Amino acid sequence: MEPSAAEDDATVPEQDHRPAERPPTGHRRTEPRRRQERAILRRERLLEAAVELLEEGGFTAVTHRAVARRAGVPLAATSYYFTCRAALLAEAFTLLVERELAAIRAHLEAVPADPPDALAEALVQILNHDRQRRLGLWELYLQAGRDPDLQRIARAWTDGCDEIVSWVLHRSGHHARPSQVRFVTTVLSGLWVEGIVEDRLDARRRIREVLTHTLAALRAP
């Protein structure tokens, strides 16, 4: 005998067609993002600490332990983000070079194209500014002769200086050829290193005299 409709209703449970509730996922989605942001900030703190130590104490001052102490993080964090000291130094050097090139360009952008002496004076100011920081920068540059990773960054610094010198010379009316740009950049580099290392009292005067003659040579027929 077939069951009656009433029996069917009694035996078959009524189906609930409402969508099932899902557990909240907002927290699970934001937590990985927060961890990633914290990791980025911690890495930046470590890199800034390395740059500060490099500026203050030079190449030998940058160790994993010193960087961790300066950044206020556990020592293990330094090894986690920078597997070796060479990697840490390379990134610190890269950051220093980027900042140096940006600072030089910003300083020269504010210099009027005329008179010619304005450019020489601006270059004198650049070469005599912030000796301590640039001592660390040049120390890494020399170390690049023994380290291929640093050498790549050193070349980028030289190329960046060439680009800036070429730009400022053309803006000042010196239509310099690439060899002349290299000549000026090389003179600047030599004066820069000499001034940082020797720290003479009459450094500004000596640098100004050399740069004045150098720029005058470009104007000569």
C-alpha positions as CSV (number, residue, x, y, z in Angstrom):
1,M,0.0,0.0,0.0
2,E,1.3,3.4,-0.9
3,P,1.8,5.8,2.0
4,S,-0.6,8.7,2.4
5,A,0.4,12.3,1.9
6,A,0.2,12.8,5.6
7,E,2.6,10.0,6.2
8,D,4.9,11.5,3.6
9,D,4.9,14.8,5.4
10,A,5.7,13.1,8.7
11,T,8.6,11.1,7.4
12,V,10.3,13.6,5.0
13,P,11.9,16.5,6.9
14,E,11.2,20.0,5.6
15,Q,14.3,21.3,3.7
16,D,15.8,24.7,4.7
17,H,16.6,26.6,1.5
18,R,18.3,29.5,3.3
19,P,22.0,29.9,2.5
20,A,24.3,28.5,5.1
21,E,26.1,31.0,7.4
22,R,29.8,31.3,6.7
23,P,32.3,32.0,9.4
24,P,33.8,35.5,9.4
25,T,36.9,35.7,7.2
26,G,37.9,39.4,7.6
27,H,40.3,38.6,10.4
28,R,41.9,35.8,8.5
29,R,42.3,38.0,5.4
30,T,43.8,41.0,7.2
31,E,46.2,39.1,9.5
32,P,48.6,37.9,6.8
33,R,48.6,41.4,5.4
34,R,49.5,42.9,8.8
35,R,52.3,40.4,9.2
36,Q,53.6,41.3,5.8
37,E,53.5,45.0,6.6
38,R,55.3,44.4,9.9
39,A,58.0,42.4,8.1
40,I,58.5,45.2,5.6
41,L,58.8,47.7,8.3
42,R,61.3,45.6,10.3
43,R,63.4,45.0,7.2
44,E,63.5,48.8,6.6
45,R,64.5,49.5,10.2
46,L,67.4,47.0,9.8
47,L,68.5,48.6,6.6
48,E,68.3,52.1,8.1
49,A,70.4,50.9,11.0
50,A,73.0,49.5,8.7
51,V,73.2,52.8,6.8
52,E,73.6,54.8,10.1
53,L,76.3,52.5,11.3
54,L,78.1,52.7,8.0
55,E,78.0,56.5,8.1
56,E,79.2,56.6,11.7
57,G,81.8,53.9,11.8
58,G,82.5,52.8,8.3
59,F,82.6,49.3,6.7
60,T,83.8,47.4,9.8
61,A,81.0,48.8,12.0
62,V,78.3,47.0,10.1
63,T,77.7,43.6,11.7
64,H,74.6,41.6,12.2
65,R,74.8,42.1,15.9
66,A,75.4,45.8,15.7
67,V,72.6,46.3,13.2
68,A,70.1,44.3,15.3
69,R,71.1,46.4,18.4
70,R,70.7,49.7,16.6
71,A,67.3,48.6,15.1
72,G,66.0,47.3,18.4
73,V,65.2,43.8,17.1
74,P,66.4,40.3,17.9
75,L,69.7,39.2,16.4
76,A,67.9,36.4,14.6
77,A,65.8,38.9,12.6
78,T,68.9,40.3,11.0
79,S,69.9,36.9,9.7
80,Y,66.4,36.2,8.6
81,Y,66.1,39.2,6.3
82,F,69.8,39.4,5.3
83,T,71.3,36.0,5.0
84,C,74.9,37.3,5.2
85,R,76.8,40.4,5.9
86,A,77.6,40.9,2.2
87,A,73.9,41.1,1.3
88,L,73.3,43.6,4.1
89,L,76.2,45.8,2.9
90,A,75.1,45.6,-0.7
91,E,71.6,46.9,0.1
92,A,72.9,49.6,2.4
93,F,75.3,50.7,-0.3
94,T,72.5,50.7,-2.9
95,L,70.4,52.9,-0.6
96,L,73.2,55.3,0.1
97,V,74.0,55.7,-3.6
98,E,70.3,56.3,-4.5
99,R,70.1,59.0,-1.8
100,E,73.3,60.6,-2.8
101,L,72.4,60.9,-6.4
102,A,69.0,62.3,-5.5
103,A,70.5,64.8,-3.2
104,I,73.1,66.0,-5.7
105,R,70.5,66.4,-8.4
106,A,68.1,68.3,-6.1
107,H,71.0,70.6,-5.0
108,L,72.0,71.4,-8.6
109,E,68.4,71.9,-9.8
110,A,68.3,75.0,-7.5
111,V,71.4,76.5,-9.1
112,P,70.8,79.2,-11.7
113,A,72.3,78.5,-15.2
114,D,74.2,81.9,-15.0
115,P,76.7,83.1,-13.9
116,P,79.2,80.4,-14.6
117,D,80.7,80.8,-11.1
118,A,77.4,79.6,-9.6
119,L,77.9,76.1,-10.9
120,A,81.5,75.9,-9.5
121,E,80.3,77.2,-6.1
122,A,77.4,74.6,-6.1
123,L,79.8,71.8,-6.8
124,V,82.1,73.1,-4.0
125,Q,79.2,72.9,-1.6
126,I,78.3,69.4,-2.6
127,L,81.9,68.1,-2.2
128,N,82.2,69.7,1.3
129,H,78.8,68.6,2.7
130,D,78.2,65.9,5.3
131,R,81.8,64.5,5.4
132,Q,81.0,61.7,7.8
133,R,78.2,60.1,5.7
134,R,80.2,60.4,2.5
135,L,83.3,58.9,4.1
136,G,81.2,55.7,4.6
137,L,80.0,55.9,1.0
138,W,83.5,56.2,-0.4
139,E,84.8,53.4,1.9
140,L,82.2,51.1,0.4
141,Y,83.2,52.3,-3.1
142,L,86.8,51.2,-2.5
143,Q,85.7,47.9,-1.0
144,A,83.8,47.3,-4.2
145,G,87.2,46.5,-5.8
146,R,87.2,43.3,-3.8
147,D,83.5,42.5,-4.0
148,P,81.7,41.9,-7.3
149,D,78.3,42.6,-5.7
150,L,79.4,46.0,-4.5
151,Q,81.2,46.6,-7.8
152,R,77.9,46.6,-9.7
153,I,76.5,49.3,-7.3
154,A,79.7,51.3,-7.6
155,R,79.3,51.4,-11.4
156,A,75.7,52.5,-11.0
157,W,76.9,55.4,-8.9
158,T,79.5,56.4,-11.4
159,D,77.0,56.2,-14.3
160,G,74.5,58.2,-12.3
161,C,77.1,60.9,-11.6
162,D,77.9,61.1,-15.3
163,E,74.3,61.6,-16.1
164,I,73.9,64.4,-13.6
165,V,77.1,66.1,-14.7
166,S,76.1,65.9,-18.4
167,W,72.7,67.4,-17.6
168,V,74.0,70.3,-15.5
169,L,76.7,71.1,-18.0
170,H,74.3,71.3,-20.9
171,R,71.9,73.3,-18.8
172,S,74.7,75.8,-18.1
173,G,75.6,76.1,-21.7
174,H,78.5,73.6,-21.8
175,H,77.8,71.3,-24.8
176,A,80.1,68.7,-23.4
177,R,81.0,65.5,-25.2
178,P,80.9,62.2,-23.3
179,S,84.7,62.3,-22.9
180,Q,84.4,65.8,-21.4
181,V,81.7,64.7,-19.1
182,R,83.9,61.9,-17.9
183,F,86.8,64.4,-17.4
184,V,84.7,66.6,-15.2
185,T,83.2,63.6,-13.2
186,T,86.7,62.2,-12.7
187,V,88.0,65.6,-11.4
188,L,85.1,65.8,-9.0
189,S,85.7,62.3,-7.7
190,G,89.3,63.0,-7.1
191,L,88.6,66.2,-5.3
192,W,85.8,64.5,-3.3
193,V,88.0,61.7,-2.1
194,E,90.9,64.0,-1.3
195,G,88.7,66.4,0.6
196,I,87.1,63.6,2.7
197,V,90.3,61.8,3.5
198,E,92.6,64.8,4.2
199,D,90.0,67.2,5.6
200,R,92.2,70.3,5.0
201,L,91.2,73.6,6.4
202,D,91.6,75.3,3.0
203,A,89.7,72.5,1.1
204,R,87.0,74.8,-0.2
205,R,89.4,77.2,-1.7
206,R,91.5,74.4,-3.3
207,I,88.4,72.7,-4.7
208,R,86.9,76.0,-6.1
209,E,90.2,76.8,-7.9
210,V,90.4,73.5,-9.6
211,L,86.7,73.5,-10.6
212,T,86.9,77.0,-12.0
213,H,89.8,76.0,-14.2
214,T,88.0,72.7,-15.2
215,L,84.8,74.5,-16.3
216,A,86.8,77.2,-18.1
217,A,88.6,74.5,-20.1
218,L,85.2,73.3,-21.4
219,R,84.5,76.8,-22.7
220,A,87.8,77.2,-24.4
221,P,87.6,76.9,-28.3
